[in-house]
């Protein structure tokens, strides 16, 4: 039986990883602050603040078959590497496709240049720094996974689910959309990522992998989302400059049109995932992902407050402004 330590394991993706490992028959320990929830039944939870000197007292020095790191803050990553790196047989770092310096090149693979780390670090810089620290400490025992957009039940980001939920909520009414022909979407279900990660760790896979879904034009994603939701209304397209001028945001967050990207970042959702496919990565059919996500959105409430997207009231206000300007 493999002994796996997850540094985290109580929030959305980490909990799914823990569940997949347990289903494989692994013994799973989660070391977490305990503020993001609880691990799945069957996993041991050790509650520790990883910033404290004694954070790893109960787990260091043990011959872990696998350590899985989900954090990216340099203090957390470096502390775990010092305490656990010397005795871990295999280490998986969950990074992000955000680490790449250039999002304008379609088909770029894992060899593309990363952002530089310079002092006060944003998310991308911190993830890139975590990769460098881990590579230096672990050498050929390290698997680096760079996920892109993830979706699935309980997704706290509310990005991908916005569209099927909005089409279902609108019914026969209008839905505001950005210009559709400039960019694509790559989405992978969190459960599929977790399953692949668990299997890859069990066979000792190392190296760097873009764990992304296959690329689909944004127009296709919206059309399939509308079909899944039974939408019979009209998609009203607003130009990029018009949306930006009315404080509508890109990609995610409040008052956003999720998954929308500026033309300069058009390569972001066109990353090569051929290495992931070659090692058994199998993204679900887009239509199946949309069906599952829509059911979860219905279960959670189509008109609930969201982490990402426009409220229906904000959307209708913008649609009214757009209509009045073109009347």
C-alpha contacts under 8 A as a table, 3 or more apart, distances in Angstrom:
res1	aa1	res2	aa2	distance
1	X	25	X	6.83
1	X	26	X	5.61
1	X	27	X	6.67
2	X	25	X	7.88
2	X	26	X	5.00
2	X	27	X	6.07
2	X	65	X	5.89
2	X	66	X	7.74
2	X	202	X	7.96
3	X	26	X	6.16
3	X	27	X	4.93
3	X	28	X	6.20
3	X	29	X	7.85
3	X	64	X	5.62
3	X	65	X	5.35
3	X	66	X	6.65
4	X	26	X	6.88
4	X	27	X	6.11
4	X	28	X	4.96
4	X	29	X	6.27
4	X	64	X	6.12
4	X	65	X	5.93
4	X	66	X	4.74
4	X	67	X	5.89
4	X	68	X	7.68
5	X	28	X	6.00
5	X	29	X	4.87
5	X	30	X	5.88
5	X	31	X	7.29
5	X	64	X	6.89
5	X	66	X	6.24
5	X	67	X	4.81
5	X	68	X	6.31
6	X	9	X	5.76
6	X	14	X	7.65
6	X	18	X	7.51
6	X	28	X	7.34
6	X	29	X	6.19
6	X	30	X	4.80
6	X	31	X	6.29
6	X	67	X	5.84
6	X	68	X	4.74
6	X	69	X	6.40
6	X	70	X	7.89
7	X	30	X	5.98
7	X	31	X	5.08
7	X	32	X	6.26
7	X	67	X	7.39
7	X	68	X	6.01
7	X	69	X	5.17
7	X	70	X	6.31
7	X	71	X	7.53
8	X	11	X	7.24
8	X	14	X	6.08
8	X	30	X	5.85
8	X	31	X	5.67
8	X	32	X	4.81
8	X	33	X	7.87
8	X	69	X	7.37
8	X	70	X	6.39
8	X	71	X	7.72
9	X	12	X	7.98
9	X	13	X	7.49
9	X	14	X	3.87
9	X	15	X	4.52
9	X	16	X	7.70
9	X	17	X	7.10
9	X	18	X	6.01
9	X	30	X	5.48
9	X	31	X	7.45
9	X	32	X	7.12
9	X	38	X	7.84
9	X	39	X	5.82
10	X	14	X	5.87
10	X	15	X	4.88
10	X	30	X	7.56
10	X	32	X	7.17
10	X	34	X	7.09
10	X	36	X	5.81
10	X	37	X	5.09
10	X	38	X	4.80
10	X	39	X	4.61
10	X	40	X	7.84
11	X	14	X	5.49
11	X	15	X	5.49
11	X	36	X	5.28
11	X	37	X	6.07
11	X	38	X	7.60
11	X	39	X	7.88
12	X	15	X	5.45
12	X	16	X	6.47
12	X	154	X	7.15
12	X	155	X	6.89
12	X	156	X	7.40
13	X	16	X	5.13
13	X	17	X	6.25
13	X	190	X	6.33
13	X	194	X	7.46
14	X	17	X	5.04
14	X	18	X	6.23
14	X	70	X	7.28
15	X	18	X	5.05
15	X	19	X	6.22
15	X	38	X	7.91
15	X	39	X	5.59
15	X	40	X	6.47
16	X	19	X	5.01
16	X	20	X	6.21
16	X	190	X	7.35
16	X	191	X	6.39
16	X	194	X	6.27
17	X	20	X	5.17
17	X	21	X	6.22
17	X	191	X	7.71
17	X	194	X	4.70
17	X	195	X	7.16
17	X	197	X	7.65
17	X	198	X	7.03
18	X	21	X	5.15
18	X	22	X	6.19
18	X	28	X	6.74
18	X	39	X	7.10
18	X	40	X	6.86
18	X	43	X	7.29
19	X	22	X	5.14
19	X	23	X	6.20
19	X	40	X	5.99
20	X	23	X	5.06
20	X	24	X	6.45
20	X	194	X	6.46
20	X	195	X	5.88
20	X	198	X	6.72
21	X	24	X	5.11
21	X	25	X	6.64
21	X	26	X	5.55
21	X	27	X	7.82
21	X	28	X	7.09
21	X	195	X	7.96
21	X	198	X	5.86
22	X	25	X	5.09
22	X	26	X	5.20
22	X	27	X	6.66
22	X	28	X	6.65
22	X	42	X	7.13
22	X	43	X	7.41
23	X	26	X	7.44
27	X	43	X	7.17
28	X	42	X	7.70
28	X	43	X	5.05
28	X	44	X	6.33
29	X	43	X	5.62
29	X	44	X	4.60
29	X	45	X	5.94
29	X	46	X	7.34
30	X	39	X	7.14
30	X	43	X	6.88
30	X	44	X	6.03
30	X	45	X	4.89
30	X	46	X	6.10
31	X	45	X	6.05
31	X	46	X	4.78
31	X	47	X	5.95
31	X	48	X	6.54
32	X	35	X	7.88
32	X	45	X	7.30
32	X	46	X	6.37
32	X	47	X	5.16
32	X	48	X	5.70
32	X	49	X	7.10
32	X	50	X	7.64
33	X	36	X	7.69
33	X	47	X	5.15
33	X	48	X	4.98
33	X	49	X	5.13
33	X	50	X	7.27
34	X	37	X	5.96
34	X	38	X	6.67
34	X	47	X	5.66
34	X	48	X	7.63
38	X	45	X	7.74
39	X	43	X	6.24
39	X	44	X	7.80
39	X	45	X	6.91
40	X	43	X	6.04
48	X	55	X	5.57
48	X	56	X	7.94
49	X	52	X	5.77
49	X	55	X	5.98
50	X	53	X	7.84
50	X	55	X	4.96
50	X	56	X	7.58
50	X	76	X	6.28
50	X	79	X	7.96
51	X	55	X	6.90
51	X	75	X	7.30
51	X	76	X	6.62
52	X	55	X	5.38
53	X	56	X	7.93
54	X	57	X	5.35
55	X	58	X	7.96
56	X	59	X	5.38
56	X	60	X	5.57
56	X	80	X	7.61
56	X	83	X	6.67
57	X	60	X	5.84
59	X	62	X	6.21
59	X	84	X	7.78
60	X	83	X	5.58
60	X	84	X	5.37
61	X	83	X	7.48
61	X	84	X	6.75
61	X	86	X	7.93
61	X	87	X	6.24
62	X	84	X	7.90
62	X	87	X	6.40
62	X	88	X	7.75
63	X	87	X	5.28
63	X	88	X	5.82
63	X	89	X	7.07
64	X	67	X	6.66
64	X	87	X	6.77
64	X	88	X	4.95
64	X	89	X	6.28
64	X	90	X	7.90
65	X	88	X	6.10
65	X	89	X	5.04
65	X	90	X	6.06
66	X	88	X	6.24
66	X	89	X	6.16
66	X	90	X	4.84
66	X	91	X	5.57
66	X	92	X	7.44
66	X	201	X	6.91
67	X	88	X	6.57
67	X	90	X	6.49
67	X	91	X	4.82
67	X	92	X	6.25
68	X	91	X	5.90
68	X	92	X	4.73
68	X	93	X	6.00
68	X	94	X	7.55
69	X	77	X	7.63
69	X	91	X	7.66
69	X	92	X	6.18
69	X	93	X	4.89
69	X	94	X	6.22
70	X	93	X	6.39
70	X	94	X	5.28
70	X	95	X	7.54
71	X	76	X	6.89
71	X	77	X	6.64
71	X	94	X	7.78
72	X	76	X	7.17
72	X	77	X	6.25
72	X	95	X	7.58
72	X	123	X	7.92
72	X	126	X	5.85
72	X	127	X	5.21
72	X	129	X	7.99
72	X	130	X	5.66
73	X	76	X	5.47
73	X	77	X	6.17
73	X	126	X	6.11
73	X	127	X	7.62
73	X	130	X	7.26
74	X	77	X	5.13
74	X	78	X	5.83
74	X	126	X	6.81
74	X	129	X	7.10
74	X	130	X	6.23
75	X	78	X	5.45
75	X	79	X	6.03
76	X	79	X	5.28
76	X	80	X	6.24
77	X	80	X	5.33
77	X	81	X	6.24
77	X	130	X	6.35
77	X	133	X	7.72
77	X	134	X	7.75
78	X	81	X	5.08
78	X	82	X	6.24
78	X	130	X	7.96
78	X	133	X	6.86
78	X	134	X	7.87
79	X	82	X	5.28
79	X	83	X	6.28
80	X	83	X	5.18
80	X	84	X	5.68
80	X	85	X	7.12
81	X	84	X	5.38
81	X	85	X	4.56
81	X	86	X	7.77
81	X	134	X	7.07
81	X	137	X	6.82
82	X	85	X	5.82
82	X	86	X	7.31
83	X	86	X	7.33
84	X	87	X	5.96
84	X	88	X	6.13
85	X	88	X	5.40
85	X	137	X	7.00
85	X	138	X	6.62
88	X	91	X	6.71
89	X	141	X	6.79
90	X	141	X	5.04
90	X	142	X	6.26
90	X	143	X	7.84
90	X	201	X	7.13
90	X	204	X	6.56
91	X	138	X	7.79
91	X	141	X	6.11
91	X	142	X	4.97
91	X	143	X	6.18
91	X	201	X	7.82
92	X	142	X	5.91
92	X	143	X	4.70
92	X	144	X	5.91
92	X	145	X	7.38
92	X	201	X	7.19
93	X	131	X	7.46
93	X	134	X	7.79
93	X	142	X	7.43
93	X	143	X	6.24
93	X	144	X	4.93
93	X	145	X	6.25
94	X	144	X	6.15
94	X	145	X	5.02
94	X	146	X	6.36
94	X	147	X	7.51
95	X	99	X	7.83
95	X	127	X	5.81
95	X	128	X	7.70
95	X	130	X	7.91
95	X	131	X	7.25
95	X	144	X	6.55
95	X	145	X	5.59
95	X	146	X	4.75
95	X	147	X	6.78
96	X	99	X	6.03
96	X	124	X	7.72
96	X	127	X	6.90
96	X	145	X	7.10
96	X	146	X	4.01
96	X	147	X	4.95
96	X	148	X	6.27
97	X	100	X	6.19
97	X	146	X	5.04
97	X	147	X	5.85
97	X	148	X	5.48
97	X	210	X	6.83
98	X	123	X	7.92
98	X	124	X	5.21
98	X	127	X	7.97
98	X	148	X	7.77
99	X	114	X	5.42
99	X	115	X	5.83
99	X	124	X	4.81
99	X	125	X	6.58
99	X	127	X	6.28
99	X	128	X	5.32
100	X	103	X	6.94
100	X	112	X	6.72
100	X	113	X	5.96
100	X	114	X	4.29
100	X	115	X	5.67
100	X	124	X	7.83
101	X	112	X	7.87
101	X	113	X	5.81
101	X	114	X	4.76
101	X	115	X	4.39
101	X	116	X	7.84
102	X	105	X	7.01
102	X	113	X	7.43
102	X	114	X	7.92
102	X	265	X	7.98
103	X	106	X	7.84
103	X	264	X	7.41
103	X	265	X	4.91
103	X	266	X	6.64
103	X	267	X	4.81
103	X	268	X	4.70
104	X	264	X	5.87
104	X	265	X	5.13
104	X	266	X	5.63
104	X	267	X	4.42
104	X	268	X	6.80
105	X	108	X	5.93
105	X	266	X	7.73
105	X	267	X	4.93
105	X	268	X	7.89
105	X	270	X	7.95
106	X	266	X	7.50
106	X	267	X	4.44
106	X	268	X	7.55
106	X	270	X	5.02
106	X	271	X	6.27
106	X	272	X	7.95
107	X	267	X	7.35
107	X	270	X	5.51
107	X	271	X	4.88
107	X	272	X	4.74
108	X	111	X	7.75
108	X	112	X	6.32
108	X	267	X	7.94
108	X	270	X	7.55
108	X	271	X	5.29
108	X	272	X	5.61
109	X	112	X	5.97
109	X	210	X	7.52
109	X	271	X	6.18
109	X	272	X	4.93
109	X	273	X	7.29
110	X	208	X	6.57
110	X	209	X	6.48
110	X	210	X	6.55
110	X	272	X	7.81
114	X	128	X	6.70
115	X	124	X	7.11
115	X	125	X	6.00
115	X	128	X	6.71
116	X	125	X	6.29
116	X	128	X	7.50
117	X	121	X	6.53
117	X	125	X	5.13
117	X	126	X	7.07
117	X	128	X	7.26
117	X	129	X	6.23
118	X	121	X	6.45
118	X	125	X	7.69
121	X	124	X	7.71
121	X	125	X	5.31
121	X	126	X	5.55
122	X	125	X	5.36
122	X	126	X	6.01
123	X	126	X	5.15
123	X	127	X	6.15
124	X	127	X	5.21
124	X	128	X	6.20
125	X	128	X	5.09
125	X	129	X	6.08
126	X	129	X	4.99
126	X	130	X	6.12
127	X	130	X	4.99
127	X	131	X	6.35
128	X	131	X	5.10
128	X	132	X	6.43
129	X	132	X	5.08
129	X	133	X	6.16
130	X	133	X	5.17
130	X	134	X	6.05
131	X	134	X	5.18
131	X	135	X	6.05
131	X	144	X	7.30
132	X	135	X	5.16
132	X	136	X	6.18
133	X	136	X	5.29
133	X	137	X	6.28
134	X	137	X	5.18
134	X	138	X	5.86
134	X	139	X	7.81
134	X	142	X	7.42
135	X	138	X	5.37
135	X	139	X	5.23
135	X	140	X	7.99
135	X	142	X	6.80
136	X	139	X	6.03
138	X	141	X	5.55
138	X	142	X	5.94
139	X	142	X	6.28
140	X	206	X	6.72
140	X	207	X	7.76
141	X	204	X	7.92
141	X	206	X	6.41
142	X	206	X	5.34
142	X	207	X	6.54
143	X	201	X	7.88
143	X	205	X	6.47
143	X	206	X	4.22
143	X	207	X	5.03
143	X	208	X	6.10
144	X	206	X	7.36
144	X	207	X	6.12
144	X	208	X	4.68
144	X	209	X	6.41
145	X	208	X	5.95
145	X	209	X	5.12
145	X	210	X	6.23
145	X	211	X	6.23
146	X	208	X	7.48
146	X	209	X	5.95
146	X	210	X	4.72
146	X	211	X	5.52
146	X	212	X	7.80
147	X	150	X	7.41
147	X	210	X	5.93
147	X	211	X	4.48
147	X	212	X	5.54
148	X	186	X	7.02
148	X	187	X	6.90
148	X	188	X	7.44
148	X	210	X	7.50
148	X	211	X	6.56
148	X	212	X	5.11
148	X	213	X	7.63
148	X	269	X	7.91
149	X	160	X	7.97
149	X	186	X	6.36
149	X	187	X	4.96
149	X	188	X	6.39
149	X	212	X	7.09
149	X	213	X	7.94
150	X	160	X	7.83
150	X	187	X	5.59
150	X	188	X	4.99
150	X	189	X	5.47
150	X	190	X	5.62
151	X	155	X	6.04
151	X	160	X	6.21
151	X	161	X	7.39
151	X	187	X	6.73
151	X	188	X	6.22
151	X	189	X	4.80
151	X	190	X	5.82
151	X	289	X	7.97
151	X	293	X	7.29
152	X	155	X	5.63
152	X	189	X	5.43
152	X	190	X	5.84
152	X	191	X	7.33
152	X	289	X	7.66
152	X	292	X	7.27
152	X	293	X	5.72
152	X	296	X	7.82
153	X	292	X	7.58
153	X	293	X	6.28
153	X	296	X	5.45
154	X	296	X	7.15
155	X	158	X	5.95
156	X	307	X	7.14
157	X	252	X	7.69
157	X	253	X	7.99
157	X	307	X	5.83
157	X	308	X	6.45
158	X	161	X	5.57
158	X	162	X	6.02
158	X	306	X	6.26
158	X	307	X	5.65
158	X	308	X	5.26
158	X	309	X	7.60
159	X	162	X	5.54
159	X	251	X	7.59
159	X	252	X	6.02
159	X	258	X	5.23
159	X	259	X	6.71
159	X	307	X	7.93
159	X	308	X	5.65
159	X	309	X	7.17
160	X	163	X	6.47
160	X	258	X	6.98
160	X	259	X	7.10
161	X	164	X	5.84
161	X	165	X	6.05
161	X	293	X	6.02
161	X	294	X	6.79
161	X	297	X	6.71
162	X	165	X	5.25
162	X	166	X	5.84
162	X	258	X	6.95
162	X	308	X	7.39
162	X	309	X	6.42
163	X	166	X	5.07
163	X	167	X	6.18
163	X	222	X	6.90
163	X	225	X	6.44
163	X	226	X	7.87
163	X	258	X	7.96
164	X	167	X	5.27
164	X	168	X	6.16
164	X	222	X	7.91
164	X	225	X	4.77
164	X	226	X	6.32
164	X	228	X	7.16
164	X	229	X	5.98
164	X	290	X	7.01
164	X	293	X	7.66
164	X	294	X	5.68
165	X	168	X	5.12
165	X	169	X	6.05
165	X	229	X	7.49
165	X	294	X	6.14
165	X	297	X	5.97
165	X	298	X	7.31
165	X	302	X	5.50
166	X	169	X	4.97
166	X	170	X	5.96
166	X	175	X	7.46
166	X	302	X	7.16
167	X	170	X	5.16
167	X	171	X	6.13
167	X	175	X	6.98
167	X	225	X	7.27
167	X	226	X	5.55
167	X	229	X	5.93
167	X	230	X	7.70
167	X	231	X	5.53
168	X	171	X	5.35
168	X	226	X	7.54
168	X	229	X	4.75
168	X	230	X	6.72
168	X	231	X	6.16
168	X	302	X	7.49
169	X	302	X	6.03
169	X	303	X	7.09
170	X	173	X	4.96
170	X	174	X	6.58
170	X	175	X	6.79
170	X	231	X	7.31
170	X	233	X	7.47
171	X	229	X	7.98
171	X	230	X	7.14
171	X	231	X	5.06
171	X	232	X	6.18
171	X	233	X	6.43
172	X	231	X	6.08
172	X	232	X	4.65
172	X	233	X	3.93
172	X	234	X	7.53
173	X	232	X	7.55
173	X	233	X	4.78
173	X	234	X	6.80
174	X	233	X	5.31
174	X	234	X	4.86
174	X	235	X	5.87
174	X	236	X	6.60
175	X	233	X	7.42
175	X	234	X	6.37
175	X	235	X	4.95
175	X	236	X	5.93
175	X	315	X	7.66
176	X	235	X	5.99
176	X	236	X	4.93
176	X	237	X	6.16
176	X	238	X	7.08
176	X	315	X	6.63
176	X	319	X	6.66
177	X	180	X	7.70
177	X	235	X	6.32
177	X	236	X	5.90
177	X	237	X	4.99
177	X	238	X	6.33
177	X	257	X	7.30
178	X	237	X	5.42
178	X	238	X	5.25
178	X	239	X	6.32
178	X	240	X	6.59
178	X	243	X	7.88
178	X	257	X	7.42
178	X	260	X	6.95
179	X	182	X	7.14
179	X	237	X	5.83
179	X	238	X	6.31
179	X	239	X	5.89
179	X	240	X	6.78
180	X	183	X	7.17
180	X	218	X	5.97
180	X	219	X	5.29
180	X	237	X	7.98
181	X	217	X	7.38
181	X	218	X	7.09
181	X	219	X	6.75
182	X	263	X	6.02
182	X	266	X	6.72
183	X	217	X	6.36
183	X	218	X	6.14
183	X	260	X	7.88
183	X	261	X	6.90
183	X	263	X	7.04
183	X	266	X	5.03
183	X	267	X	7.63
183	X	269	X	7.42
184	X	215	X	6.18
184	X	216	X	5.35
184	X	217	X	4.19
184	X	218	X	4.75
184	X	266	X	7.17
184	X	269	X	5.53
184	X	270	X	6.80
185	X	215	X	5.59
185	X	216	X	5.29
185	X	217	X	6.19
185	X	218	X	5.74
185	X	221	X	7.46
185	X	259	X	7.25
185	X	269	X	5.17
185	X	270	X	7.60
186	X	212	X	6.16
186	X	213	X	4.70
186	X	214	X	5.38
186	X	215	X	4.71
186	X	216	X	6.43
186	X	269	X	5.27
186	X	270	X	7.16
187	X	212	X	6.32
187	X	213	X	4.58
187	X	214	X	7.03
187	X	215	X	7.84
188	X	192	X	6.93
188	X	193	X	6.97
188	X	211	X	7.82
188	X	212	X	5.71
188	X	213	X	4.52
188	X	283	X	5.83
188	X	284	X	7.34
189	X	192	X	5.30
189	X	193	X	6.48
189	X	283	X	7.23
189	X	284	X	7.32
189	X	289	X	7.03
190	X	193	X	5.11
190	X	194	X	6.12
191	X	194	X	5.07
191	X	195	X	6.08
192	X	195	X	5.14
192	X	196	X	6.22
192	X	281	X	7.96
192	X	282	X	7.33
192	X	283	X	6.72
192	X	284	X	7.70
193	X	196	X	5.22
193	X	197	X	6.06
193	X	211	X	7.05
193	X	281	X	7.91
194	X	197	X	5.05
194	X	198	X	6.10
195	X	198	X	5.27
195	X	199	X	6.32
196	X	199	X	5.21
196	X	200	X	5.95
196	X	280	X	7.32
196	X	281	X	6.24
197	X	200	X	5.08
197	X	201	X	6.12
198	X	201	X	5.35
198	X	202	X	6.29
199	X	202	X	5.10
199	X	203	X	6.54
200	X	203	X	5.45
200	X	204	X	6.23
200	X	205	X	5.23
201	X	204	X	4.96
201	X	205	X	5.94
202	X	205	X	7.80
209	X	273	X	7.53
209	X	275	X	6.32
209	X	276	X	5.81
210	X	271	X	7.52
210	X	272	X	7.14
210	X	273	X	5.51
210	X	275	X	7.39
210	X	276	X	6.30
211	X	273	X	6.53
211	X	276	X	5.93
211	X	281	X	7.60
212	X	271	X	7.77
212	X	273	X	6.06
212	X	276	X	7.84
212	X	283	X	7.81
213	X	273	X	7.42
213	X	283	X	5.41
214	X	273	X	7.29
214	X	283	X	7.01
215	X	269	X	6.48
215	X	270	X	5.84
216	X	220	X	6.50
216	X	221	X	6.69
217	X	220	X	5.30
217	X	221	X	6.56
218	X	221	X	5.06
218	X	222	X	6.31
219	X	222	X	5.27
219	X	223	X	6.14
220	X	223	X	5.06
220	X	224	X	6.09
221	X	224	X	5.30
221	X	225	X	6.04
221	X	286	X	7.85
222	X	225	X	4.94
222	X	226	X	6.01
223	X	226	X	5.14
223	X	227	X	6.18
224	X	227	X	4.98
224	X	228	X	6.09
224	X	287	X	6.55
224	X	290	X	7.67
225	X	228	X	5.13
225	X	229	X	6.23
225	X	287	X	7.85
225	X	290	X	6.24
226	X	229	X	5.14
226	X	230	X	6.13
226	X	231	X	5.03
226	X	232	X	7.97
227	X	230	X	5.16
227	X	231	X	6.17
228	X	231	X	7.78
228	X	287	X	7.70
228	X	290	X	6.97
228	X	291	X	6.26
228	X	294	X	7.74
229	X	294	X	7.35
236	X	319	X	7.80
238	X	242	X	6.57
238	X	243	X	6.55
238	X	322	X	7.68
239	X	242	X	5.28
239	X	243	X	6.38
240	X	243	X	5.29
240	X	244	X	6.19
241	X	244	X	5.15
241	X	245	X	6.01
242	X	245	X	5.13
242	X	246	X	6.53
243	X	246	X	5.23
243	X	247	X	6.52
243	X	248	X	5.28
243	X	249	X	7.87
244	X	247	X	5.12
244	X	248	X	5.37
244	X	249	X	6.82
245	X	248	X	7.53
247	X	255	X	7.59
248	X	255	X	5.61
248	X	256	X	5.15
248	X	257	X	6.93
249	X	252	X	7.10
249	X	253	X	7.42
249	X	254	X	7.77
249	X	255	X	6.18
249	X	256	X	4.23
249	X	257	X	6.41
250	X	256	X	5.79
250	X	257	X	6.12
250	X	258	X	6.49
250	X	259	X	7.04
250	X	260	X	5.35
250	X	261	X	5.78
250	X	262	X	7.50
251	X	256	X	6.76
251	X	257	X	6.43
251	X	258	X	4.44
251	X	259	X	4.30
251	X	260	X	4.96
251	X	261	X	6.02
252	X	256	X	5.74
252	X	257	X	6.91
252	X	258	X	4.83
252	X	259	X	6.74
252	X	307	X	7.90
252	X	308	X	5.05
252	X	309	X	6.68
253	X	256	X	5.82
253	X	258	X	7.67
253	X	307	X	5.73
253	X	308	X	4.07
253	X	309	X	6.34
254	X	306	X	7.51
254	X	307	X	6.03
254	X	308	X	4.90
254	X	309	X	5.54
254	X	310	X	6.63
255	X	308	X	7.03
255	X	309	X	5.33
255	X	310	X	4.62
255	X	311	X	7.37
255	X	314	X	7.70
256	X	308	X	6.27
256	X	309	X	4.50
256	X	310	X	5.68
257	X	260	X	5.96
257	X	308	X	7.81
257	X	309	X	5.35
257	X	310	X	6.70
258	X	308	X	6.53
258	X	309	X	5.80
261	X	265	X	6.31
261	X	266	X	6.83
262	X	265	X	5.59
262	X	266	X	6.81
263	X	266	X	5.17
264	X	267	X	7.95
265	X	268	X	5.56
266	X	269	X	6.80
266	X	270	X	7.49
267	X	270	X	4.92
267	X	271	X	6.71
268	X	271	X	6.33
272	X	275	X	7.76
273	X	276	X	5.23
273	X	277	X	6.33
274	X	277	X	5.01
274	X	278	X	6.06
275	X	278	X	4.97
275	X	279	X	6.39
276	X	279	X	5.32
276	X	280	X	6.59
276	X	281	X	5.07
277	X	280	X	5.22
277	X	281	X	4.45
277	X	282	X	6.34
278	X	281	X	7.04
284	X	288	X	6.67
284	X	289	X	6.41
285	X	288	X	5.29
285	X	289	X	6.37
286	X	289	X	5.09
286	X	290	X	6.17
287	X	290	X	5.10
287	X	291	X	6.24
288	X	291	X	5.10
288	X	292	X	6.32
289	X	292	X	5.25
289	X	293	X	6.05
290	X	293	X	5.07
290	X	294	X	5.92
291	X	294	X	5.22
291	X	295	X	6.32
292	X	295	X	5.24
292	X	296	X	6.40
293	X	296	X	5.11
293	X	297	X	6.17
294	X	297	X	4.91
294	X	298	X	6.17
295	X	298	X	5.11
295	X	299	X	6.19
296	X	299	X	4.97
296	X	300	X	6.18
297	X	300	X	5.12
297	X	301	X	5.87
297	X	302	X	5.84
298	X	301	X	5.03
298	X	302	X	5.54
300	X	304	X	7.37
301	X	304	X	5.28
303	X	311	X	7.68
303	X	312	X	7.48
305	X	311	X	7.43
306	X	309	X	6.67
306	X	311	X	7.79
310	X	313	X	7.84
310	X	314	X	5.77
310	X	315	X	5.82
311	X	314	X	5.14
311	X	315	X	6.19
312	X	315	X	5.01
312	X	316	X	6.12
313	X	316	X	5.22
313	X	317	X	6.20
314	X	317	X	5.15
314	X	318	X	6.29
315	X	318	X	5.16
315	X	319	X	6.15
316	X	319	X	4.95
316	X	320	X	6.10
317	X	320	X	5.12
317	X	321	X	6.34
318	X	321	X	5.05
318	X	322	X	6.15
319	X	322	X	5.07
319	X	323	X	6.10
320	X	323	X	5.13
320	X	324	X	6.15
321	X	324	X	5.21
321	X	325	X	6.27
322	X	325	X	5.30
322	X	326	X	6.47
323	X	326	X	5.26
323	X	327	X	6.08
324	X	327	X	5.20
